[in-house]
Amino acid sequence: MLSFWSMCLLRRGPQSLPVNHLFLGVTLLVNLLLSAALNRNARLLLAEIAQPENYTQINFLSEIGMVIVAAIVFAGLVYAVLKIFNYQARTYQTLFALFGTSLIFAGLMLVATAISSSSPLLWALTFISIGIWSLIVSGNILAIAIETTLFRGVLVFIAIGIVQGIVSFLLFETPSSIAVPTDVSAT
């Protein structure tokens, strides 16, 4: 967990992570659960702000299913990008770093949502701030993985998020994310 926090502070890259399948599995599982909870909170808050009469309730199990599909699509897109740049050997550590830092940001976002849920404006500002921070961290991880600049890494991450959002929308008719305040996908 300390390695993920160091990555969030841009002090380490994905190459610093060990290859540990159990830790990756636990990280991914907790990430998926937090992402589903975060998406649900965001949908509920959005329902309060805009058109509550048009809001359709999505049960938590369906939310988890959407998050799992989004994670699979995300992992496939990251692998494709690494393969294009001929760095597919870095897939494991890159995904581990992205899911691990996403876990940190999802946790921060859930705490921030709980604290600021009474003020939609404060919640929105918190969401945007954590989202930008997450975008920079994820872009940095990709930049290190494909040996490019931070700016290009962020652009690649944004492109992955757009494709992931389109696929989620086509599959579920609603955008979903993997907690990138991930993912920085629209929730």
Helices and strands as residue ranges (DSSP letters): H 2-8, G 14-16, H 21-49, G 52-54, H 60-84, G 88-90, H 91-116, H 120-146, H 150-172
